[in-house]
Amino acid sequence: MSDISIRLIAPSGYPYDPAAMTRGVSRLREAGCAVDGLEVLQRTEQRFAGTDAERAADINALATMEILPDIALVTRGGYGASRLLPHLRYDALRKRLADASTLLVGHSDFTALQLALYAKSGLCTFSGPLLADLGAESCSEFTWQHFWSTLTSTASTAAWSDTATTEIDVQGPLWGGNLAVLCSLLGTPYFPDIEGGILFVEDVGEPPFRIERWLYQLHLSGVLGRQRALVLGDFSHCQPGARDNGYDLAAAFAQIRAVAGIPVVAGMPHGHGTEQLTLPFGAAARLRVANGRAQLDFSGYPHLDRPAPASAVENP
């Protein structure tokens, strides 16, 4: 049995699917984890999981808790994290968490907090499944296994198929997240200045022209040109509209490849799809592409010094 402690945090949307939250908590407990912070699942303030003050307090509490959890797990995404950024205690969080093994995990709107915590506190967090994902009716074995293998190891790997014909071998800090959220913080104090990085992006429910526009924003602002590579994750439900006249995601990505001036690698299983990687934001990484395969290795990130649950629990 595991003795891993998990505290739930809810920086964004309220849990509109309570059944998924219940399943997620049950799966974690059946795997031997202790789960607390369940009170955040009862909070609702308009579209948010509580007031701004309550949601900011979920994060700031990590600076003062007598006993820190092993994992601070985000319940779900949506919107609302950006409203918290001016209210976080960055210095206190850095002092308490820099040498601690508490791992903050989430994705989607959580990208805003990841960017800010890295820019202002130098903290490495994890882009990975939400409680809502772990509580899906059919929890992905791939997602579960990569979540635990990454969080309990000093190094981890992701591999997938890629159609690139040019071989790639680059190294740099791994960073990124949801494309819309990432671009929303450009030009703010909460956007990290990362040189020579491996930038990954994903999104959901956006038309291809909007995806291209955001990627152009990264390109025209100089962010893309300062990276070693751009990695495209899942872009779920990003379909062209009636007036797009054949312009689709493939056309948008081809255009970015033509102007970016850096390698663009597609197909990484990460984002709002069923299968999700767990990726340490800020960790040292190496990306290689050859013979139709891409491999991303990352290491040197905070991790749990204890074994993971033996296997994914049965889907109830």
Phi, psi and omega per residue, in radians:
M1 nan 2.577 3.118
S2 -1.472 2.667 3.007
D3 -2.085 0.578 -3.095
I4 -1.418 2.284 3.126
S5 -1.747 2.349 -3.104
I6 -2.194 2.242 3.056
R7 -1.964 2.271 3.139
L8 -1.442 2.401 3.031
I9 -2.233 2.575 -3.053
A10 -2.313 1.384 -3.071
P11 -1.455 -0.090 -2.992
S12 -2.279 -1.994 -3.027
G13 -1.399 2.735 3.093
Y14 -1.309 2.745 -3.089
P15 -1.373 1.528 -3.091
Y16 -1.228 -0.252 3.093
D17 -2.055 1.411 -3.089
P18 -1.018 -0.544 -3.127
A19 -1.090 -0.682 3.118
A20 -1.125 -0.681 3.126
M21 -1.135 -0.746 3.129
T22 -1.099 -0.750 3.103
R23 -1.104 -0.734 -3.138
G24 -1.074 -0.793 3.108
V25 -1.091 -0.733 -3.124
S26 -1.102 -0.762 -3.136
R27 -1.092 -0.750 -3.137
L28 -1.143 -0.719 3.131
R29 -1.195 -0.676 3.103
E30 -1.133 -0.437 3.078
A31 -1.431 -0.026 3.087
G32 1.734 0.095 -3.134
C33 -1.476 2.581 2.993
A34 -1.636 2.153 -3.075
V35 -2.037 2.180 3.042
D36 -2.297 -3.035 -3.047
G37 1.363 0.353 -3.080
L38 -1.137 -0.255 3.136
E39 -1.098 -0.416 3.140
V40 -1.178 -0.365 3.142
L41 -1.298 -0.202 -3.130
Q42 -1.745 -0.077 -3.058
R43 -1.536 2.390 3.041
T44 -2.551 2.250 3.068
E45 -2.454 1.763 -2.988
Q46 0.946 -2.153 -3.141
R47 -1.558 0.057 -2.993
F48 -1.832 2.791 3.108
A49 -1.528 0.973 -3.106
G50 1.986 3.059 3.094
T51 -1.212 2.897 3.068
D52 -0.990 -0.735 -3.113
A53 -1.116 -0.719 3.130
E54 -1.154 -0.742 -3.096
R55 -1.247 -0.639 3.055
A56 -1.143 -0.618 -3.137
A57 -1.131 -0.516 3.060
D58 -0.988 -0.717 -3.114
I59 -1.386 -0.856 -3.079
N60 -1.091 -0.467 3.136
A61 -1.067 -0.444 3.137
L62 -1.154 -0.304 3.117
A63 -1.439 -0.298 -3.012
T64 -2.205 -0.117 -3.121
M65 -1.058 2.393 -3.138
E66 -1.135 -0.756 3.091
I67 -2.129 2.058 -3.097
L68 -1.398 2.579 3.029
P69 -1.302 2.804 3.023
D70 -1.234 -0.701 -3.108
I71 -2.301 2.307 2.926
A72 -1.815 1.921 -2.984
L73 -1.873 2.197 3.130
V74 -1.291 2.413 -3.088
T75 -1.296 -0.877 3.115
R76 -2.803 3.016 -3.136
G77 -1.678 -2.305 -3.077
G78 1.881 -1.999 3.089
Y79 -2.709 2.618 3.059
G80 2.460 -0.345 -3.091
A81 -1.128 -0.606 -3.112
S82 -1.065 -0.552 -3.141
R83 -1.183 -0.318 -3.079
L84 -1.553 -0.321 -2.944
L85 -0.998 -0.708 3.110
P86 -1.235 -0.153 -3.014
H87 -1.893 0.101 -3.129
L88 -1.546 2.571 -3.120
R89 -1.635 1.383 -2.976
Y90 -1.098 -0.748 -3.130
D91 -1.135 -0.763 -3.132
A92 -1.161 -0.686 3.108
L93 -1.138 -0.694 3.109
R94 -1.105 -0.806 -3.094
K95 -1.115 -0.647 -3.079
R96 -1.454 -0.647 -2.977
L97 -1.734 -0.267 -3.045
A98 -1.008 -0.663 -3.110
D99 -1.924 0.197 3.130
A100 -1.655 2.903 -3.133
S101 -1.819 0.283 3.090
T102 -1.247 2.211 -3.049
L103 -1.916 2.118 3.096
L104 -1.623 2.187 -3.018
V105 -2.284 2.352 3.045
G106 3.025 -3.137 3.039
H107 -2.682 -2.898 -3.126
S108 1.152 -2.129 -3.111
D109 -1.120 -0.370 3.088
F110 -1.044 -0.337 3.090
T111 -0.904 -0.652 -3.139
A112 -1.046 -0.744 3.122
L113 -1.229 -0.643 3.114
Q114 -1.086 -0.802 3.118
L115 -1.054 -0.833 -3.077
A116 -1.170 -0.755 -3.123
L117 -1.160 -0.553 3.076
Y118 -1.301 -0.759 -3.101
A119 -1.176 -0.710 -3.004
K120 -1.732 -0.414 -3.065
S121 -2.194 -0.158 -3.122
G122 1.192 0.416 -3.065
L123 -1.560 2.395 3.050
C124 -1.575 2.126 3.084
T125 -2.050 -3.083 -3.051
F126 -2.206 2.245 2.994
S127 -1.541 1.853 -3.040
G128 -2.729 -2.943 -3.037
P129 -1.154 2.583 3.006
L130 -1.499 2.915 3.003
L131 -0.991 -0.662 3.126
A132 -1.055 -0.607 3.112
D133 -1.264 -0.737 3.116
L134 -1.196 -0.295 3.109
G135 -1.802 0.221 3.084
A136 -1.043 2.671 -3.106
E137 -0.938 -0.712 3.044
S138 -2.098 1.695 -3.087
C139 -1.271 2.232 -3.107
S140 -1.178 2.175 3.069
E141 -1.070 -0.690 3.111
F142 -1.023 -0.844 -3.120
T143 -1.084 -0.811 -3.125
W144 -1.063 -0.836 -3.075
Q145 -1.167 -0.734 -3.122
H146 -1.223 -0.601 3.055
F147 -0.956 -0.935 -3.078
W148 -1.302 -0.649 -3.118
S149 -1.140 -0.622 3.108
T150 -1.255 -0.812 -3.026
L151 -1.248 -0.310 -3.115
T152 -1.974 0.301 -3.121
S153 -2.257 2.720 3.067
T154 -1.381 -0.264 -3.135
A155 -2.672 2.690 3.131
S156 -2.625 2.970 -3.044
T157 -2.438 2.566 2.974
A158 -2.278 2.469 3.134
A159 -2.457 2.559 -3.141
W160 -2.789 2.931 3.123
S161 -1.370 2.523 3.093
D162 -2.543 2.479 -3.076
T163 -1.624 0.088 -3.126
A164 -1.057 2.420 3.139
T165 -1.647 -0.245 -3.138
T166 -1.681 2.298 3.094
E167 -1.260 2.482 -3.095
I168 -2.279 2.443 3.028
D169 -2.644 1.715 -3.078
V170 -2.309 2.745 3.125
Q171 -2.321 2.620 3.102
G172 2.915 3.041 3.103
P173 -1.165 2.398 3.139
L174 -1.541 2.271 -3.141
W175 -2.778 2.900 3.098
G176 2.452 -2.633 -3.114
G177 2.528 -2.548 -3.128
N178 -1.181 2.239 -3.010
L179 -1.120 -0.804 -3.113
A180 -1.094 -0.763 -3.132
V181 -1.172 -0.732 3.136
L182 -1.013 -0.836 -3.113
C183 -1.204 -0.455 -3.135
S184 -1.165 -0.329 -3.122
L185 -1.802 0.003 3.069
L186 -0.996 2.361 3.124
G187 1.449 0.053 3.107
T188 -1.849 2.893 3.088
P189 -1.186 -0.138 -3.062
Y190 -1.707 0.098 3.120
F191 -1.774 2.066 -3.050
P192 -1.251 2.552 3.095
D193 -1.640 1.636 -3.054
I194 -1.944 2.143 3.118
E195 -1.818 2.464 3.032
G196 1.126 0.580 -3.091
G197 -1.628 2.999 2.970
I198 -1.905 1.849 -3.012
L199 -1.688 2.171 3.076
F200 -1.972 2.514 -3.125
V201 -2.422 2.708 3.090
E202 -2.717 2.877 3.045
D203 -2.875 3.052 -3.075
V204 -2.537 2.433 2.987
G205 1.170 0.418 3.138
E206 -1.965 2.473 3.093
P207 -1.194 2.679 -3.097
P208 -0.969 -0.644 -3.109
F209 -1.114 -0.574 3.136
R210 -1.270 -0.658 3.057
I211 -1.038 -0.820 3.128
E212 -1.091 -0.699 -3.118
R213 -1.091 -0.730 3.109
W214 -1.168 -0.706 3.097
L215 -1.122 -0.649 3.048
Y216 -1.119 -0.610 3.095
Q217 -1.074 -0.745 3.077
L218 -1.143 -0.643 3.131
H219 -1.203 -0.900 -3.059
L220 -1.220 -0.429 3.095
S221 -1.410 -0.140 3.139
G222 1.597 -0.063 -3.103
V223 -1.132 -0.836 -3.114
L224 -1.061 -0.757 -3.087
G225 -1.107 -0.316 3.135
R226 -1.605 0.011 -3.105
Q227 -1.759 2.831 3.061
R228 -1.441 -0.548 -3.123
A229 -2.858 2.729 3.005
L230 -1.999 2.232 -3.134
V231 -1.983 2.187 -3.120
L232 -1.672 2.140 3.075
G233 -1.595 -2.583 3.130
D234 -1.318 2.405 2.981
F235 -2.161 1.360 -3.002
S236 -1.298 2.394 3.063
H237 0.994 0.605 3.104
C238 -1.783 1.309 -3.033
Q239 -1.708 2.609 3.058
P240 -1.187 2.733 3.111
G241 -1.621 3.123 -3.057
A242 -1.098 -0.478 -3.084
R243 -1.753 0.180 -3.087
D244 -1.406 -0.249 2.937
N245 0.948 0.835 3.103
G246 1.578 -0.131 3.115
Y247 -1.388 2.047 -3.085
D248 -2.295 -2.983 -3.133
L249 -1.045 -0.692 3.138
A250 -1.043 -0.704 3.111
A251 -1.170 -0.705 3.123
A252 -1.099 -0.789 -3.130
F253 -1.193 -0.614 3.096
A254 -1.091 -0.686 3.124
Q255 -1.129 -0.734 3.134
I256 -1.158 -0.679 3.077
R257 -1.032 -0.635 -3.078
A258 -1.239 -0.465 -3.031
V259 -1.961 -0.322 -2.952
A260 -1.177 -0.621 -3.116
G261 1.372 0.147 3.083
I262 -2.356 2.811 3.084
P263 -1.077 2.443 3.063
V264 -2.111 2.067 -3.066
V265 -1.981 2.283 -3.067
A266 -1.916 2.935 2.945
G267 1.592 0.107 -3.120
M268 -1.175 2.239 -3.108
P269 -1.349 1.371 -3.108
H270 -2.701 2.365 3.118
G271 2.500 -2.309 -3.108
H272 -1.761 0.259 3.084
G273 -1.452 -3.101 -3.112
T274 -1.185 -0.716 -3.123
E275 -1.702 2.281 -3.094
Q276 -2.357 2.383 2.974
L277 -1.445 2.874 2.951
T278 -2.013 2.003 -2.962
L279 -2.101 2.209 3.140
P280 -1.386 2.007 -3.123
F281 -1.261 1.972 3.127
G282 1.825 -0.091 -3.120
A283 -1.332 2.713 3.035
A284 -1.181 2.348 -3.056
A285 -2.462 2.752 3.045
R286 -2.327 2.251 3.140
L287 -2.010 2.169 3.102
R288 -2.208 2.406 3.077
V289 -2.294 2.205 3.108
A290 -2.861 2.497 3.045
N291 0.967 0.697 3.075
G292 1.341 0.203 3.134
R293 -2.237 2.442 3.033
A294 -1.955 2.446 3.094
Q295 -2.354 2.256 3.128
L296 -2.062 2.048 3.106
D297 -1.918 2.424 3.116
F298 -2.487 2.606 -3.022
S299 -2.743 3.020 3.050
G300 1.322 0.367 -3.102
Y301 -1.803 2.839 3.060
P302 -1.065 2.535 -3.120
H303 -2.681 2.922 3.125
L304 -1.532 2.267 -3.125
D305 -1.595 1.056 3.128
R306 -2.836 2.782 -3.087
P307 -1.232 2.641 3.061
A308 -1.395 2.843 2.967
P309 -0.931 2.499 -2.987
A310 -1.034 -0.679 -3.101
S311 -2.793 2.908 3.065
A312 -1.118 2.467 3.129
V313 -1.301 2.851 3.111
E314 -1.140 2.497 3.014
N315 -1.248 2.164 -3.107
P316 -1.230 nan nan
